[in-house]
Amino acid sequence: MVVIILPLVVLPIFLIGGLIGYIATNQAYVGLTEASKADLDHMASFTLDLLDGHHRQFEVYRQDKKKIIRQEMKSLVDLAYTLINEQQRQYDSGNIDLKAAQQSARNSFKEVSIGSSGYLFALTSKGILTVHPAQENDNILSAQDKNGHFFIREIIKRAIKSKPGEVIYTIYPSRNEKLGDQHPRNKIVAFRYCPKWDWIVAAGGYLDETYDDPEFEKSALRTLSQQIKNKKVGKTGYIYCMSTDGTMQIHPDAEGKNLFATQDSNGRAFIAEMIHNKDGWIRYPWKNKDEKKARMKIVRYRYYKPWNWIVAVGSYEDEFYQPANDLKWRIAKYVLLLPLVIGFIAAMLVFLASKVLTDPIQKMITVIRRVKQGRLDEQMPVEGRDELG
């Protein structure tokens, strides 16, 4: 009887438990996937906010410094103009001739420096440099910047049309080989026209030496980079930022490297794909150096336009599915143990029930056998009032 009843009890429990386990595990995977993707998306948004905050803060710093530098350059131009007026008065008084007056002004100009390589200079409306540290007396009317723009002609045109006392500003890319420039650098120039001498007095300085302040920006970027690196995604996931040429700007161990052509374990150029799409999700198998096999990685990436960067937040699937895997094994353990326990209890109950039902019959059979053997004094004890009693 136990052999017949036990499977009827245990098998349904196995089936129901397995079904419940499958549904629960599946729901856990779905829930964890949604929660993990939401976390990755949140981390990507958080990183974009960090970048944007840094960008805005530095822009405010630059604008403030720009105002200060422009004011300083205006002061230098006004000072140069005052020097010219003073020398003009000396000339008008007959104390010196015009050539000496201009030479005195020229000498005073050359004593002024702006940044590490900026300077005061002057040129005529015909483009002849009357004051310059390296090109004095050169005609630069046809000089062009790296974009082919005749910036000297524009300066002259704007200066002649300016109002009396007006200081004008311009920015252009400049590379002066005579001053040792290896590459073009953006230069800011403040200038003012002096009609008496036909001089355009100008103060010029390079942006990277004035209000660009690359050292400050590098320092701020290092702080930002450390903030981003300190944010962990799962156990071993991380955040990284790259420019659209594939150079890692912020990365735990590949900073400064160009990984544009990097491929995953299946030969897929996932970095190039991310740069092409700029915004989205991507899954790919990735094997780290200290690991024996590749693991599936999911990455949320977004584009940060002001810096032309891609922000990526990645995590390994086996890490954020770990709770679901743990749940699956716990359910499997219970599905195996519970039927065994219930089966054991059921078997004991069946055994006890069968014993209660069959013991009186066995006793009656024993008495009948003894009576047949001639033992007529045997009696059947009556313990109940039913048919078996």
C-alpha positions in Angstrom: 0.0 0.0 0.0 2.9 2.4 0.9 4.4 1.7 -2.5 1.2 2.6 -4.3 0.3 5.7 -2.2 3.7 7.3 -1.8 4.2 8.1 -5.6 0.7 9.5 -5.7 1.7 11.9 -2.9 5.3 12.8 -3.9 5.0 13.2 -7.6 2.3 16.0 -7.5 4.4 17.8 -4.9 7.5 17.6 -7.2 5.5 18.9 -10.2 3.9 21.7 -8.3 7.1 22.7 -6.5 9.0 22.6 -9.8 6.4 24.8 -11.5 6.4 27.3 -8.6 10.2 27.3 -8.6 10.3 28.0 -12.4 7.8 30.8 -12.2 9.5 32.4 -9.1 13.0 32.1 -10.7 11.8 33.5 -14.0 10.1 36.4 -12.2 13.2 37.0 -10.2 15.3 37.2 -13.4 12.9 39.6 -15.0 12.8 41.8 -11.9 16.5 41.8 -11.5 17.1 42.6 -15.2 14.8 45.6 -15.0 16.2 46.8 -11.7 19.8 46.3 -12.9 19.2 48.1 -16.2 17.5 50.9 -14.2 20.6 51.1 -12.0 22.9 51.3 -15.0 20.8 54.0 -16.6 20.8 55.9 -13.4 24.5 55.7 -13.1 24.9 56.9 -16.7 22.7 59.9 -15.9 24.6 60.5 -12.7 27.9 60.5 -14.6 26.5 62.9 -17.2 25.4 65.2 -14.4 29.0 65.1 -13.0 30.5 66.0 -16.3 27.9 68.8 -16.9 28.5 70.2 -13.4 32.3 70.2 -14.0 31.8 71.8 -17.4 29.5 74.5 -16.1 31.8 75.2 -13.2 34.8 75.6 -15.4 32.9 77.7 -17.9 32.0 80.1 -15.1 35.6 80.1 -14.0 36.7 80.8 -17.6 34.2 83.6 -18.1 35.2 85.2 -14.8 38.9 85.0 -15.8 38.1 86.1 -19.3 36.6 89.3 -17.9 39.6 89.9 -15.8 42.1 89.2 -18.6 40.2 91.4 -21.1 40.2 94.2 -18.5 43.9 93.8 -18.0 44.6 93.8 -21.7 42.4 96.9 -22.1 44.4 98.5 -19.3 47.6 97.7 -21.1 46.4 99.1 -24.4 45.2 102.2 -22.7 48.5 102.5 -21.0 50.3 102.1 -24.3 48.0 104.8 -25.8 48.9 107.1 -22.8 52.6 106.5 -23.5 52.1 107.5 -27.1 50.2 110.7 -26.0 53.0 111.6 -23.6 55.7 111.2 -26.3 53.5 113.1 -28.7 53.3 116.0 -26.2 57.1 115.9 -25.9 57.3 116.1 -29.6 54.7 118.9 -29.8 56.7 120.8 -27.2 59.8 120.6 -29.3 61.7 118.6 -26.7 62.3 115.6 -29.1 61.7 114.8 -32.7 59.0 112.4 -33.9 61.5 109.6 -34.5 62.8 109.8 -31.0 59.3 110.0 -29.6 58.3 106.8 -31.4 61.5 105.0 -30.4 60.9 105.9 -26.7 57.3 104.5 -27.0 58.7 101.4 -28.8 61.2 100.7 -26.0 58.4 101.1 -23.4 56.2 98.6 -25.2 58.9 96.0 -25.3 59.2 96.0 -21.5 55.6 94.7 -21.1 54.9 91.0 -21.2 51.5 89.2 -21.1 51.5 85.7 -19.8 54.7 83.8 -20.6 54.9 84.8 -24.3 52.3 87.6 -24.9 53.4 91.1 -25.7 52.5 94.6 -26.8 52.9 95.4 -30.5 51.9 98.1 -33.0 51.3 98.2 -36.7 50.3 100.8 -39.2 47.2 100.9 -41.3 49.3 99.5 -44.2 50.2 96.4 -42.2 53.8 97.4 -41.2 54.8 96.3 -37.8 56.3 99.3 -36.0 56.7 97.5 -32.7 57.2 93.8 -32.4 59.6 91.5 -30.5 60.6 89.5 -33.6 59.1 91.0 -36.8 59.6 94.7 -36.5 59.3 96.6 -39.8 57.8 93.5 -41.6 54.7 94.0 -43.6 52.1 91.4 -42.5 49.1 92.8 -44.3 48.6 89.5 -46.1 49.1 87.3 -43.1 46.6 84.5 -42.7 45.7 82.3 -39.8 45.5 78.5 -40.2 42.0 78.8 -41.6 43.1 81.1 -44.4 41.5 84.2 -42.8 43.3 87.5 -43.3 43.1 88.5 -39.7 45.5 91.5 -39.9 43.4 93.1 -42.6 40.3 92.6 -40.3 42.1 94.2 -37.3 43.1 97.2 -39.4 39.6 97.6 -40.9 38.0 97.4 -37.5 40.5 99.7 -35.8 40.1 102.5 -38.4 36.3 102.3 -38.1 36.4 102.3 -34.3 35.2 105.1 -32.1 37.8 107.3 -30.4 39.1 105.6 -27.3 37.4 102.3 -28.2 39.3 99.0 -27.4 38.3 96.1 -29.7 39.0 92.4 -29.2 39.6 89.5 -31.5 40.7 85.9 -31.3 42.5 84.0 -34.0 44.8 80.9 -34.3 48.4 82.1 -34.5 51.7 80.3 -35.1 54.7 82.5 -35.1 57.7 80.4 -36.2 60.1 83.3 -35.3 58.9 83.1 -31.7 59.3 79.3 -31.7 55.7 78.3 -31.9 55.4 74.6 -33.0 51.7 74.6 -33.5 49.0 77.2 -34.0 47.5 78.5 -30.7 44.5 80.7 -30.2 45.5 84.2 -29.5 43.4 87.0 -28.0 44.3 90.6 -29.1 43.0 93.8 -27.7 43.7 96.8 -29.9 43.1 100.6 -30.3 43.8 103.0 -33.1 46.1 106.1 -32.6 45.4 108.3 -35.7 48.2 110.8 -35.0 50.9 108.2 -35.5 48.8 105.8 -37.6 49.5 103.1 -35.1 47.2 100.3 -34.1 48.3 99.6 -30.6 47.6 96.0 -29.6 48.1 93.7 -26.6 48.2 90.0 -27.5 48.2 86.9 -25.4 47.6 83.2 -25.9 44.5 81.7 -24.5 46.4 78.8 -22.9 48.5 81.3 -21.0 45.6 83.6 -20.0 42.1 82.5 -19.3 42.2 78.9 -20.6 44.4 77.8 -17.7 45.1 74.2 -18.8 46.7 73.4 -15.5 43.6 74.3 -13.6 41.5 72.3 -16.0 43.8 69.2 -15.7 43.6 69.4 -11.9 39.8 69.7 -12.0 39.6 66.8 -14.5 41.8 64.6 -12.3 39.4 65.3 -9.4 36.4 64.5 -11.6 38.1 61.3 -12.9 38.7 60.1 -9.4 35.1 60.7 -8.5 33.9 58.6 -11.4 36.4 55.8 -10.8 35.3 55.6 -7.1 31.8 54.6 -8.3 31.5 50.8 -8.5 29.0 49.0 -10.6 28.2 45.6 -9.0 31.3 43.8 -7.9 33.7 44.4 -10.8 31.8 46.7 -13.2 32.8 50.3 -13.7 32.2 53.6 -15.5 34.4 54.8 -18.3 34.4 57.8 -20.6 35.9 58.0 -24.1 36.2 60.6 -26.8 34.6 59.8 -30.2 37.9 58.7 -31.6 38.1 55.8 -29.1 40.6 57.3 -26.7 39.8 56.5 -23.1 39.6 59.8 -21.2 38.5 58.1 -17.9 39.1 54.4 -17.3 40.3 52.3 -14.4 43.4 50.9 -16.3 43.3 52.1 -19.9 43.3 55.8 -19.5 44.9 57.6 -22.5 44.8 54.5 -24.7 42.9 54.3 -28.0 40.6 51.3 -28.0 38.5 52.1 -31.1 39.4 48.8 -32.8 38.9 46.7 -29.6 36.9 43.5 -30.2 35.0 41.3 -27.8 35.4 37.5 -27.5 33.3 37.0 -30.6 35.3 39.5 -32.8 32.7 42.2 -32.6 34.1 45.8 -32.6 31.8 47.0 -29.8 33.7 50.3 -29.1 33.3 51.4 -32.7 29.6 50.4 -32.5 29.1 52.4 -29.4 30.8 55.5 -30.9 28.7 55.1 -34.1 25.4 54.9 -32.2 26.3 57.3 -29.4 23.3 56.3 -27.2 21.9 52.9 -26.3 22.5 49.5 -24.8 25.0 46.8 -25.8 25.7 43.2 -24.6 29.0 41.5 -25.4 31.2 38.7 -24.1 34.4 40.0 -22.4 37.3 38.1 -21.0 39.5 39.9 -18.5 43.2 39.0 -18.3 42.9 37.2 -15.0 39.8 35.2 -16.0 39.6 31.8 -17.7 36.5 32.4 -19.8 34.5 35.3 -21.1 31.5 36.7 -19.2 28.6 38.5 -20.7 28.7 42.2 -20.1 25.9 44.7 -20.4 26.7 48.4 -21.0 24.5 51.5 -21.0 26.2 54.3 -22.9 25.2 57.9 -23.5 26.7 60.9 -25.4 27.9 64.1 -23.8 27.9 66.7 -26.5 29.9 69.6 -24.9 33.0 67.4 -24.7 32.2 65.0 -27.5 32.5 62.1 -25.1 30.7 58.7 -24.7 29.9 57.8 -21.1 29.6 54.1 -20.6 28.4 52.2 -17.5 29.0 48.4 -17.6 28.4 45.4 -15.4 28.7 41.7 -15.8 25.4 39.8 -16.0 26.5 37.0 -13.7 26.9 39.6 -10.9 23.5 41.2 -11.1 21.9 37.8 -11.7 23.6 36.3 -8.7 20.6 36.9 -6.3 18.3 35.1 -8.9 20.7 32.2 -9.2 20.9 31.9 -5.4 17.1 31.9 -5.3 16.9 29.3 -8.0 19.2 26.9 -6.0 17.3 27.6 -2.8 14.0 26.7 -4.6 15.6 23.6 -6.1 16.7 22.5 -2.7 13.3 23.0 -1.2 11.6 21.3 -4.1 13.8 18.2 -3.5 13.6 18.2 0.3 9.9 19.1 0.8 8.5 16.1 -1.2 10.9 13.8 0.7 9.8 15.1 4.0 6.1 15.0 3.0 6.6 11.5 1.5 8.2 10.2 4.7 5.4 11.6 6.8 2.8 10.2 4.3 4.5 6.8 4.4 4.4 6.8 8.2 0.7 7.8 8.2 -0.1 5.1 5.7 1.8 2.6 7.7 0.0 3.6 10.9 -3.3 3.6 9.2 -2.8 0.2 7.6 -1.7 -1.1 11.0 -4.9 0.1 12.7 -7.0 -1.4 9.9 -5.2 -4.8 9.5 -4.2 -5.7 13.1 -7.7 -6.8 14.1 -8.1 -8.9 11.0 -4.7 -10.5 11.6 -5.7 -11.3 15.2 -9.0 -12.8 13.9 -7.2 -15.0 11.4 -4.9 -16.2 14.1 -7.8 -17.2 16.3 -9.5 -19.0 13.5 -6.4 -21.0 12.7 -6.1 -22.0 16.4 -9.7 -23.1 16.5 -9.2 -25.2 13.4 -6.3 -26.8 15.2 -8.7 -27.9 18.0 -8.1 -25.2 20.4 -11.8 -24.4 21.1 -11.1 -22.3 24.1 -9.6 -19.5 22.0 -11.6 -16.3 22.1 -11.5 -13.2 20.0 -11.1 -10.0 22.0 -13.7 -7.3 21.2 -12.2 -3.8 21.3 -14.8 -1.9 19.3 -18.4 -1.8 18.2 -17.9 -1.8 14.4 -17.8 -4.8 12.0 -14.1 -5.5 12.9 -14.7 -5.0 16.7 
